[in-house]
């Protein structure tokens, strides 16, 4: 997780905890079946995206309808806010 955060955002991971997993069944037969792991993290530094991303946003629960959330991550965000909706301690 530390390496992914650094590679994709150039930020340093300062704290993390596992929250839950979500089984993402394929939309059609033969498509990829994913198991998504969700962590709550804190980081240090300024976001500098790599070539895999074109933009980012820090979104709050009330902002969710403004964006197209892919891969059932909208469901995961709702679950997070319902069960864990606070920041982790450093």
DAZI-V196161 format. One record per pair of residues at least 12 apart in sequence whose C-alpha atoms are under 7 Angstrom apart, sorted by the first residue. I is the first residue (numbers start at 1). J is the second residue. D is the distance in whole Angstrom. If there is no record, write none. Layout:
BEGIN
I/J/D ; I/J/D
END
This chain:
BEGIN
8/49/6 ; 8/50/5 ; 9/47/5 ; 9/48/5 ; 9/49/5 ; 9/50/6 ; 10/47/6 ; 10/48/6 ; 10/49/7 ; 11/43/6 ; 11/44/6 ; 11/45/5 ; 11/46/6 ; 11/47/6 ; 12/43/5 ; 12/44/5 ; 12/45/6 ; 13/42/6 ; 13/43/4 ; 13/44/7 ; 14/42/5 ; 14/43/5 ; 14/44/7 ; 15/41/6 ; 15/42/5 ; 15/90/6 ; 16/39/7 ; 16/40/5 ; 16/41/4 ; 16/42/6 ; 17/39/6 ; 17/40/6 ; 17/41/7 ; 18/38/6 ; 18/39/4 ; 18/40/7 ; 19/38/6 ; 19/39/5 ; 19/40/7 ; 20/37/6 ; 20/38/5 ; 21/35/7 ; 21/36/5 ; 21/37/4 ; 21/38/6 ; 22/35/6 ; 22/36/5 ; 22/37/7 ; 23/35/5 ; 23/36/6
END
